[in-house]
Amino acid sequence: NIGTSVTNTIVAMGQMGDGDQLERAFAGATVHDLFNFLTVALLFPIEILTGYLFYITEAMVSGVVVEKGDKWEGPIKKVVSPLGSLIIKSNKGL
């Protein structure tokens, strides 16, 4: 959250050439910062009191066995790779 807040402020400062645009950019950055702050203010105490992230993560990865040298392949890649292989064919005869 801190990283995105710094980034949106830097991007907003990049609009210094036009005063109206700078004002809009800083307004957007401020809304983003406030959203980040309120999210942390809401979720962090709940996590401290209940540990819900631990339990949710434990439920999501139950049954997953990780061995040394395993490489994680995300769910998007599992969906996109078969579709991509239908569209993109390599010509090994060249």
C-alpha positions as CSV (number, residue, x, y, z in Angstrom):
1,N,0.0,0.0,0.0
2,I,2.8,2.4,0.8
3,G,4.5,1.8,-2.6
4,T,1.3,2.5,-4.6
5,S,0.7,5.7,-2.5
6,V,4.2,6.9,-3.3
7,T,3.9,6.0,-7.0
8,N,0.5,7.8,-7.5
9,T,1.9,10.9,-5.9
10,I,4.9,10.8,-8.2
11,V,2.7,10.3,-11.2
12,A,0.4,13.2,-10.0
13,M,3.5,15.5,-9.8
14,G,4.3,14.6,-13.4
15,Q,1.2,16.7,-14.4
16,M,2.8,20.0,-13.3
17,G,2.7,21.5,-16.8
18,D,-1.1,22.0,-16.6
19,G,-2.5,23.3,-13.3
20,D,-6.0,21.9,-13.8
21,Q,-4.6,18.5,-14.7
22,L,-2.3,18.6,-11.7
23,E,-5.3,19.4,-9.4
24,R,-7.2,16.4,-10.8
25,A,-4.2,14.1,-10.6
26,F,-3.6,15.0,-6.9
27,A,-7.3,14.6,-6.2
28,G,-7.2,11.1,-7.6
29,A,-3.9,10.3,-5.7
30,T,-5.5,11.5,-2.5
31,V,-8.6,9.3,-3.0
32,H,-6.3,6.4,-3.7
33,D,-4.3,7.1,-0.5
34,L,-7.4,7.4,1.6
35,F,-8.7,4.1,0.2
36,N,-5.4,2.4,1.1
37,F,-5.4,4.0,4.6
38,L,-9.0,3.0,5.3
39,T,-8.5,-0.5,4.1
40,V,-5.5,-1.0,6.4
41,A,-7.3,0.7,9.2
42,L,-10.2,-1.8,8.8
43,L,-8.5,-5.0,7.9
44,F,-5.3,-4.9,10.0
45,P,-7.1,-4.9,13.4
46,I,-9.4,-7.7,12.3
47,E,-6.3,-9.7,11.2
48,I,-4.6,-9.0,14.6
49,L,-7.6,-10.1,16.6
50,T,-8.7,-13.1,14.5
51,G,-5.9,-14.2,12.3
52,Y,-8.4,-14.6,9.4
53,L,-5.7,-14.2,6.7
54,F,-3.8,-17.2,8.1
55,Y,-6.9,-19.4,8.2
56,I,-8.1,-18.3,4.7
57,T,-4.6,-19.0,3.3
58,E,-4.4,-22.3,5.1
59,A,-7.7,-23.4,3.6
60,M,-6.6,-22.3,0.1
61,V,-3.3,-24.3,0.2
62,S,-4.5,-27.3,2.1
63,G,-3.4,-30.4,0.1
64,V,-0.7,-28.6,-1.8
65,V,2.6,-30.3,-1.4
66,V,5.7,-28.2,-2.2
67,E,9.0,-29.8,-2.8
68,K,12.4,-28.2,-3.2
69,G,12.9,-27.1,-6.8
70,D,9.1,-26.8,-7.6
71,K,8.1,-23.8,-9.7
72,W,4.8,-22.2,-9.0
73,E,2.5,-21.8,-12.1
74,G,-0.3,-19.4,-11.6
75,P,-3.9,-20.1,-12.5
76,I,-4.0,-17.6,-15.3
77,K,-1.1,-19.4,-17.1
78,K,-2.9,-22.7,-16.7
79,V,-5.9,-21.2,-18.6
80,V,-4.0,-19.1,-21.2
81,S,-1.3,-21.6,-22.2
82,P,-3.7,-24.2,-23.8
83,L,-5.5,-21.4,-25.6
84,G,-2.3,-19.8,-26.8
85,S,-1.0,-23.2,-28.1
86,L,-4.1,-23.4,-30.2
87,I,-3.5,-20.0,-31.8
88,I,0.3,-19.9,-31.9
89,K,1.9,-22.8,-33.8
90,S,5.7,-22.9,-34.2
91,N,7.0,-24.0,-37.6
92,K,9.8,-26.4,-36.7
93,G,10.4,-27.1,-40.3
94,L,12.2,-23.8,-40.9
